Amino acid sequence: MPKRKSQLSEHTSQTRAAKVRQTGETSSEHAQRLASDRGYRWQARARKYSTQRSQQLANHRQSMSEIRDRESSIERSQRLTAAAQIQRTSRIRNRSAPHCNRSAFNYDSNIDYANAECSNNWNNE
């Protein structure tokens, strides 16, 4: 097994060239086949995830419909109000978050911090 990165890269390219020679296809044919295989796999994966996502959304819609059928309009109104309040609080918190750590402590303009002793005398009022 190669020890260095350059040796590993060389080993990988030699292995790839050997496989290409074994199958009898040229380097460009090999690259084209790999690209085609990747495209097919990507499309298959996209179809699979699309189907799964559609099923998840259908299940979610069904469960939400059942919940809405069970709750009264007052309960729904309360739930939506609470959700809106949480969203507003989160938005405000996210807006002020970059500013909240500007100071490690509350600054008191009456205290000369440069000449204060190390015993934290400014805490004693």
Rosetta constraint file for C-alpha pairs under 8 A:
AtomPair CA 1 CA 8 HARMONIC 7.95 0.50
AtomPair CA 2 CA 7 HARMONIC 5.36 0.50
AtomPair CA 2 CA 8 HARMONIC 5.33 0.50
AtomPair CA 2 CA 11 HARMONIC 7.17 0.50
AtomPair CA 3 CA 7 HARMONIC 6.60 0.50
AtomPair CA 3 CA 8 HARMONIC 6.96 0.50
AtomPair CA 4 CA 8 HARMONIC 6.10 0.50
AtomPair CA 5 CA 9 HARMONIC 6.15 0.50
AtomPair CA 6 CA 10 HARMONIC 6.12 0.50
AtomPair CA 7 CA 11 HARMONIC 5.95 0.50
AtomPair CA 8 CA 12 HARMONIC 6.07 0.50
AtomPair CA 9 CA 13 HARMONIC 6.23 0.50
AtomPair CA 10 CA 14 HARMONIC 6.10 0.50
AtomPair CA 11 CA 15 HARMONIC 6.10 0.50
AtomPair CA 12 CA 16 HARMONIC 6.12 0.50
AtomPair CA 13 CA 17 HARMONIC 6.08 0.50
AtomPair CA 14 CA 18 HARMONIC 6.12 0.50
AtomPair CA 15 CA 19 HARMONIC 6.27 0.50
AtomPair CA 16 CA 20 HARMONIC 6.23 0.50
AtomPair CA 17 CA 21 HARMONIC 6.18 0.50
AtomPair CA 17 CA 27 HARMONIC 7.79 0.50
AtomPair CA 18 CA 22 HARMONIC 6.17 0.50
AtomPair CA 19 CA 23 HARMONIC 6.38 0.50
AtomPair CA 20 CA 24 HARMONIC 6.24 0.50
AtomPair CA 20 CA 25 HARMONIC 5.82 0.50
AtomPair CA 20 CA 26 HARMONIC 6.70 0.50
AtomPair CA 20 CA 27 HARMONIC 6.72 0.50
AtomPair CA 20 CA 30 HARMONIC 6.73 0.50
AtomPair CA 21 CA 25 HARMONIC 6.57 0.50
AtomPair CA 21 CA 26 HARMONIC 7.55 0.50
AtomPair CA 25 CA 29 HARMONIC 5.90 0.50
AtomPair CA 25 CA 30 HARMONIC 6.16 0.50
AtomPair CA 26 CA 30 HARMONIC 6.07 0.50
AtomPair CA 27 CA 31 HARMONIC 6.21 0.50
AtomPair CA 28 CA 32 HARMONIC 6.07 0.50
AtomPair CA 29 CA 33 HARMONIC 6.04 0.50
AtomPair CA 30 CA 34 HARMONIC 6.20 0.50
AtomPair CA 31 CA 35 HARMONIC 6.16 0.50
AtomPair CA 32 CA 36 HARMONIC 6.11 0.50
AtomPair CA 33 CA 37 HARMONIC 6.09 0.50
AtomPair CA 34 CA 38 HARMONIC 6.07 0.50
AtomPair CA 35 CA 39 HARMONIC 6.13 0.50
AtomPair CA 36 CA 40 HARMONIC 6.22 0.50
AtomPair CA 37 CA 41 HARMONIC 6.13 0.50
AtomPair CA 38 CA 42 HARMONIC 6.00 0.50
AtomPair CA 39 CA 43 HARMONIC 6.18 0.50
AtomPair CA 40 CA 44 HARMONIC 6.14 0.50
AtomPair CA 41 CA 45 HARMONIC 6.04 0.50
AtomPair CA 42 CA 46 HARMONIC 6.02 0.50
AtomPair CA 43 CA 47 HARMONIC 6.13 0.50
AtomPair CA 44 CA 48 HARMONIC 6.17 0.50
AtomPair CA 45 CA 49 HARMONIC 6.10 0.50
AtomPair CA 46 CA 50 HARMONIC 5.88 0.50
AtomPair CA 47 CA 51 HARMONIC 6.10 0.50
AtomPair CA 48 CA 52 HARMONIC 6.20 0.50
AtomPair CA 49 CA 53 HARMONIC 5.87 0.50
AtomPair CA 50 CA 54 HARMONIC 6.05 0.50
AtomPair CA 51 CA 55 HARMONIC 6.21 0.50
AtomPair CA 52 CA 56 HARMONIC 6.16 0.50
AtomPair CA 53 CA 57 HARMONIC 6.10 0.50
AtomPair CA 54 CA 58 HARMONIC 6.13 0.50
AtomPair CA 55 CA 59 HARMONIC 6.15 0.50
AtomPair CA 56 CA 60 HARMONIC 6.10 0.50
AtomPair CA 57 CA 61 HARMONIC 6.04 0.50
AtomPair CA 58 CA 62 HARMONIC 6.13 0.50
AtomPair CA 59 CA 63 HARMONIC 6.20 0.50
AtomPair CA 60 CA 64 HARMONIC 6.07 0.50
AtomPair CA 61 CA 65 HARMONIC 6.02 0.50
AtomPair CA 62 CA 66 HARMONIC 6.29 0.50
AtomPair CA 63 CA 67 HARMONIC 6.22 0.50
AtomPair CA 64 CA 68 HARMONIC 6.09 0.50
AtomPair CA 65 CA 69 HARMONIC 6.13 0.50
AtomPair CA 66 CA 70 HARMONIC 6.39 0.50
AtomPair CA 67 CA 71 HARMONIC 6.32 0.50
AtomPair CA 68 CA 72 HARMONIC 7.70 0.50
AtomPair CA 68 CA 76 HARMONIC 7.56 0.50
AtomPair CA 71 CA 75 HARMONIC 5.96 0.50
AtomPair CA 71 CA 76 HARMONIC 6.41 0.50
AtomPair CA 72 CA 76 HARMONIC 6.21 0.50
AtomPair CA 73 CA 77 HARMONIC 6.02 0.50
AtomPair CA 74 CA 78 HARMONIC 6.17 0.50
AtomPair CA 75 CA 79 HARMONIC 6.11 0.50
AtomPair CA 76 CA 80 HARMONIC 6.10 0.50
AtomPair CA 77 CA 81 HARMONIC 6.06 0.50
AtomPair CA 78 CA 82 HARMONIC 6.14 0.50
AtomPair CA 79 CA 83 HARMONIC 6.19 0.50
AtomPair CA 80 CA 84 HARMONIC 6.10 0.50
AtomPair CA 81 CA 85 HARMONIC 6.17 0.50
AtomPair CA 82 CA 86 HARMONIC 6.22 0.50
AtomPair CA 83 CA 87 HARMONIC 6.17 0.50
AtomPair CA 84 CA 88 HARMONIC 6.14 0.50
AtomPair CA 85 CA 89 HARMONIC 6.13 0.50
AtomPair CA 86 CA 90 HARMONIC 6.07 0.50
AtomPair CA 87 CA 91 HARMONIC 6.10 0.50
AtomPair CA 88 CA 92 HARMONIC 6.18 0.50
AtomPair CA 89 CA 93 HARMONIC 6.05 0.50
AtomPair CA 90 CA 94 HARMONIC 6.04 0.50
AtomPair CA 91 CA 95 HARMONIC 6.16 0.50
AtomPair CA 92 CA 96 HARMONIC 6.29 0.50
AtomPair CA 93 CA 97 HARMONIC 5.82 0.50
AtomPair CA 94 CA 98 HARMONIC 7.83 0.50
AtomPair CA 96 CA 100 HARMONIC 6.43 0.50
AtomPair CA 97 CA 101 HARMONIC 7.71 0.50
AtomPair CA 111 CA 116 HARMONIC 7.89 0.50
AtomPair CA 111 CA 122 HARMONIC 6.72 0.50
AtomPair CA 112 CA 116 HARMONIC 6.16 0.50
AtomPair CA 116 CA 120 HARMONIC 7.43 0.50
AtomPair CA 116 CA 121 HARMONIC 7.03 0.50
AtomPair CA 116 CA 122 HARMONIC 7.49 0.50
AtomPair CA 117 CA 121 HARMONIC 6.60 0.50
AtomPair CA 120 CA 124 HARMONIC 7.72 0.50
